[in-house]
Amino acid sequence: MWGRGLGSHAAAAGLRHGFDQLGLQEIWAEAVDANERSVRILQRLGLAEIGRGQDAVFLDQPTYYRRFRITAEDWSRDIH
Ligand SMILES: CC(C)(COP(=O)(O)OP(=O)(O)OC[C@H]1O[C@@H](n2cnc3c(N)ncnc32)[C@H](O)[C@@H]1OP(=O)(O)O)[C@@H](O)C(=O)NCCC(=O)NCCS
């Protein structure tokens, strides 16, 4: 089922729930650099990259976490 948009929809639903139902002011997330799909999902949803997290291994490949965040204000500016 990969690559059919489910990951993007699930991530968007998480953001909607956090901002619209829980009233959060900010949400952050991280994904390993080697996981192109996960990174792409966060970028497409409008999260801004804020820095580097811990080193990691993904599918036997040395990599590192990339950190992203989005504020409620940024979220409300876009139509989701
Ligand atoms: C990572 C994962 C959750 C993404 O979910 P998904 O349903 O496959 O993702 P989507 O179909 O929404 O695609 C997300 C983006 O990746 C892109 N993509 C798809 N296949 C790709 C590939 N082989 N390489 C690079 N990018 C790819 C899509 O085009 C889409 O970007 P777009 O919106 O700009 O077109 C899913 O692939 C997965 O479970 N992977 C294995 C486990 C894993 O990595 N879990 C996450 C650990 S943090």
Ligand as a Chemical Component Dictionary entry (heavy atoms), coordinates in Angstrom:
data_LIG
# 
_chem_comp.id                   LIG 
_chem_comp.type                 NON-POLYMER 
_chem_comp.pdbx_formal_charge   0 
_chem_comp.three_letter_code    LIG 
# 
loop_
_chem_comp_atom.comp_id 
_chem_comp_atom.atom_id 
_chem_comp_atom.alt_atom_id 
_chem_comp_atom.type_symbol 
_chem_comp_atom.charge 
_chem_comp_atom.model_Cartn_x 
_chem_comp_atom.model_Cartn_y 
_chem_comp_atom.model_Cartn_z 
_chem_comp_atom.pdbx_ordinal 
LIG C1  C1  C 0 7.000  6.303  5.028  1  
LIG C2  C2  C 0 5.544  5.896  4.786  2  
LIG C3  C3  C 0 4.764  5.959  6.094  3  
LIG C4  C4  C 0 4.937  6.886  3.779  4  
LIG O1  O1  O 0 3.594  6.540  3.521  5  
LIG P1  P1  P 0 3.076  6.406  2.016  6  
LIG O2  O2  O 0 1.615  6.142  2.086  7  
LIG O3  O3  O 0 3.922  5.429  1.287  8  
LIG O4  O4  O 0 3.390  7.895  1.475  9  
LIG P2  P2  P 0 2.645  8.699  0.313  10 
LIG O5  O5  O 0 2.065  7.758  -0.698 11 
LIG O6  O6  O 0 1.724  9.684  0.958  12 
LIG O7  O7  O 0 3.887  9.450  -0.394 13 
LIG C5  C5  C 0 4.600  10.425 0.307  14 
LIG C6  C6  C 0 5.536  11.130 -0.648 15 
LIG O8  O8  O 0 6.656  10.275 -0.973 16 
LIG C7  C7  C 0 6.806  10.266 -2.396 17 
LIG N1  N1  N 0 7.364  8.962  -2.782 18 
LIG C8  C8  C 0 6.697  7.840  -3.057 19 
LIG N2  N2  N 0 7.538  6.854  -3.360 20 
LIG C9  C9  C 0 8.793  7.374  -3.279 21 
LIG C10 C10 C 0 10.107 6.855  -3.472 22 
LIG N3  N3  N 0 10.310 5.566  -3.801 23 
LIG N4  N4  N 0 11.158 7.687  -3.277 24 
LIG C11 C11 C 0 10.967 8.972  -2.944 25 
LIG N5  N5  N 0 9.751  9.522  -2.730 26 
LIG C12 C12 C 0 8.672  8.721  -2.901 27 
LIG C13 C13 C 0 5.422  10.480 -2.935 28 
LIG O9  O9  O 0 5.465  10.946 -4.292 29 
LIG C14 C14 C 0 4.884  11.523 -1.991 30 
LIG O10 O10 O 0 5.373  12.809 -2.305 31 
LIG P3  P3  P 0 4.454  13.859 -3.103 32 
LIG O11 O11 O 0 3.282  14.132 -2.209 33 
LIG O12 O12 O 0 5.333  15.026 -3.281 34 
LIG O13 O13 O 0 4.044  13.209 -4.374 35 
LIG C15 C15 C 0 5.440  4.479  4.182  36 
LIG O14 O14 O 0 6.077  4.480  2.916  37 
LIG C16 C16 C 0 6.040  3.400  5.064  38 
LIG O15 O15 O 0 5.370  2.910  5.942  39 
LIG N6  N6  N 0 7.318  3.037  4.811  40 
LIG C17 C17 C 0 8.016  1.969  5.522  41 
LIG C18 C18 C 0 8.133  2.173  6.986  42 
LIG C19 C19 C 0 8.621  3.552  7.353  43 
LIG O16 O16 O 0 9.506  4.073  6.731  44 
LIG N7  N7  N 0 7.982  4.118  8.366  45 
LIG C20 C20 C 0 8.281  5.470  8.850  46 
LIG C21 C21 C 0 9.373  5.485  9.866  47 
LIG S1  S1  S 0 9.666  7.167  10.364 48 
# 
loop_
_chem_comp_bond.comp_id 
_chem_comp_bond.atom_id_1 
_chem_comp_bond.atom_id_2 
_chem_comp_bond.value_order 
_chem_comp_bond.pdbx_ordinal 
LIG C1  C2  SING 1  
LIG C2  C3  SING 2  
LIG C2  C4  SING 3  
LIG C2  C15 SING 4  
LIG C4  O1  SING 5  
LIG O1  P1  SING 6  
LIG P1  O2  DOUB 7  
LIG P1  O3  SING 8  
LIG P1  O4  SING 9  
LIG O4  P2  SING 10 
LIG P2  O5  DOUB 11 
LIG P2  O6  SING 12 
LIG P2  O7  SING 13 
LIG O7  C5  SING 14 
LIG C5  C6  SING 15 
LIG C6  O8  SING 16 
LIG C6  C14 SING 17 
LIG O8  C7  SING 18 
LIG C7  N1  SING 19 
LIG C7  C13 SING 20 
LIG N1  C8  SING 21 
LIG N1  C12 SING 22 
LIG C8  N2  DOUB 23 
LIG N2  C9  SING 24 
LIG C9  C10 SING 25 
LIG C9  C12 DOUB 26 
LIG C10 N3  SING 27 
LIG C10 N4  DOUB 28 
LIG N4  C11 SING 29 
LIG C11 N5  DOUB 30 
LIG N5  C12 SING 31 
LIG C13 O9  SING 32 
LIG C13 C14 SING 33 
LIG C14 O10 SING 34 
LIG O10 P3  SING 35 
LIG P3  O11 DOUB 36 
LIG P3  O12 SING 37 
LIG P3  O13 SING 38 
LIG C15 O14 SING 39 
LIG C15 C16 SING 40 
LIG C16 O15 DOUB 41 
LIG C16 N6  SING 42 
LIG N6  C17 SING 43 
LIG C17 C18 SING 44 
LIG C18 C19 SING 45 
LIG C19 O16 DOUB 46 
LIG C19 N7  SING 47 
LIG N7  C20 SING 48 
LIG C20 C21 SING 49 
LIG C21 S1  SING 50 
# 
